[in-house]
Structure formats: structure tokens, C-alpha cells
Amino acid sequence: DFRLAEFSDEQLLRGLRGYYACVDYVDDCIGGLLDGLREAGLLDNTCIIYTSDHGDMAAELGLWCKRTFYDASAGVPLLISLPGGQPRTSVDVPVELVDLLPTMCELAGTRAPEGIDGESLLPLLEGRSSDRCKRAARSELLAPRREVQFRMARDERWKYVEFPETQPVLFDLESDPCETTNLY
């Protein structure tokens, strides 16, 4: 993307510094929001959900691009804080942003609309068992250029990616977390 392979090491380092500065700025903004909620006495009665666009690789695997199936690009941050919830609970099960609407509906005590994709994450957030680990997270890129289009499915261990004009790839994320060996 954008001839990034032609950038000098200094330009790449400056880009990474800028990226981390942006992350630090967002962190400061979120801290200010949380301080404001706390000062107003609303923090203990507020569900907080933080997510973002997918990443741009940030030089992982030597890449700086967004349109790729690698986890550093395809993954998105998702942090959820519930009033009275368990602090710093981490869930390793792949989830999808389409799960947010059913989750928010359940938190609000109402049913999610019929026929929507996604399922509530509340069982995972509360430490209850869930059928979630039997599912895979899905992602799709329908870019104007066919050579960068793909469809992907991933569970806790495996990632499978299909392309329109070349053979698929399959990674065992347990033994190959950097996604370097195509087992297909």
C-alpha cells in the first residue's frame, strides 16, 4: 500500500512514533471521559464499550497496510466494562462487532431484533459458559481491486482465508501465531 516498502527506516520509525502518539492521545481522552463520569457519579451505573477500526499492521511482519487478513490488521480492539463487572477479565474466544447490538439489547433488558447476525457477549462477560467457542469469527474485504479481496473465518486455533484468484491459506494459530506457514 502506498509504496511503503520504499520508505526509509527513519520514515518508518517516524510513522510508528506517530501511530503510538495517536494511541496515547485516545487513551488520554478516554481517561478524561472516565474521570468525568466518575466525578458526576455516573461511572458505577454506566456500561462502557470501546472499539475501533481495524489496524494497519504497524510494521508487524514488515507490513504497513490495512487490507490484509493478518490479525494485526483484521483484529479490532474491544473493551467492555459493566457496572459491578469483573475487572480485567480477558476472553480469548474470537468475537465479532456484530455481537455488540445483541449484547447491548440484553444489557438493556430487551430482545435483539429477529434475524440479525451476532449473539450476546454477556455470558462471556459474566464468566458463564457459552456456545460461542463453537463458532468462528468472520471477516470479508470486498475491495475494488480483486487481488486484495478475501473472506476469512477464524476460531481460537485455526484461520482460513479464501481469495478470488489464488489458493486459500490455512494457519494453525496455536503453533504459528505469526501466520507464516500455510497448511493448505
N, C-alpha and C positions, 0 to 999 in steps of 0.2 A: 504494500500500500504506500502510495506517495513516495516511491523511490527511497524508502527508509534505509535500505541496505547501503545506500551511498552516503549516509550520514557519518561524520567522523565520530570517534569515541567521545570527544568533548561535547559534540552536539547531542549525542545520545544521553550522556550524563546530565546535561542541562535539561533535557526533556524529562528524565526521571526525577530530577530535583523539582521541576515544575509540577509534575504529577503528584508527588508526595506533598508539596506545598498545598495543592488543591485539596487533597485528602485531609490535611491538617486543618485547613480553613473550615471545611464542612464539619469536622469534629468539634471545633470551637463553636460553630453556630448551633450544633445540636446541644452542646453543653450549656449555651446560653438559653436555649429553649427549655431544657430540663430545669435549669435554675429558676426561670420564670414560672414554670408550673409548680415547682416546689414552694416558691415564695407566695404564690397565690393559693396554696393549699389544695391544689388540684392533682398533684402527682400521684397520690395514693388512690385516685379514682379515674385514672387515665390509662387506656391501652396505647402503647407506643409501638408503631411499626415503622422500621426504617428499611428501605430497599433502594436500589439504584439501577441504572442501565448496566448492561454487561460490560466487562472490562476490555482493555485494549492490549493485553498481554504484558505490558510494562517491561519489555525486554526478556520475559521468560522464554526459554527455548530460542533466544536470539530474535524474537519477533516483536513488532510493534504494530499490531493491527487488530481490528475488532471482528472482522468477518471470518472467524475460524471456529472450529469445533473444540479446540483445546479448552480445558476447564478454566484456565486463566482468562479466557475471553468469553466463553459460553456461560460461565457461572455468574451469578449476581449475589451481592450481599443481601442477607435477610436477617434482621434482628427484630425480635418481638419481645416486648416487656408487658406483662399483665399485672394489674394491681394484685399485690399479695402473691405473685408468682415466684417460682424458684429462681434465685439469682444465678446467673452464669451457667445455665443449662445448655449443653451443646447437643445437637441432634445430627448424626452422621447420615441419616436417611435422605436421599435426594427428594427435594420438594420443588414445586413449581409456583410461579407467581399467580397462576390461575387458582391456586388454593386460598388466596387471600380473601376473595369475596365469600366463599362458604365459611371461612374462619370468622370473619367479621360478623356475618349473619348469626352464627352460633353464639358468639360473644354477646350480641345484642338480644339474644333470646328469640330469634325468629328463624324461619326456614329460608334456606337459599332457594332461589328460583329453580324450577324444574328444568332439566335438560342442559344445565351449564356444565362445563368442564370443571375439574377441581374437586377437592374434598377438604373438609375442615382439618386444620392442623392442631385443633385444640387437644385431642388425645395425646399427641406428641408433646405439646407444651406443658401438659399436666402430668407427664410421665406415665400415662396409661398406655396399654398396648394398642397397636393399630395395625390394620391390614396394609398400611402404607408400604411396608418393606417388600410387599409382593409386587409393587408397581415400579415402573421406570419413569424417570423424568424425560420429557421430550423437548426437542428444540428444532427449529427449522429456519433456514435462511433462504429466502426467495429473492435473490439479488438480480439486478438487471443482467449481469454477466453470468452465463451458465457455469463457467469454470469455478466460480466461488459459491455456487449454491450447494446446500446439503440438508439432509434430515438426520437427526441423531436421536438415539434412545440410550439412556444410561440408568443403571441401578447402582447399588453400593459397590459392586465389584466390576461390572462389565460396561463398556461403552462401544456401541455400534453406530457407524456413520455411513450413510449412503450418499453418493454423488451422482449427478445425471450422466456424466460422461467418462467415468473411470470406476475401477473396482472399489468396493466398500473397504472400510477399515474396522478392525475389532481390537480393542485393547483390554487387557486384564489389569484393571486399576490397582488391584491388590499387589501384584508382583511388578507392575510397571506404572507407577504413579505419574511419571513424566510423559507417558503416552508415546514411547519411542519405538515399540515393537508391534508391528501389525500382525496379528494372529490369523487374519482372514485367509 
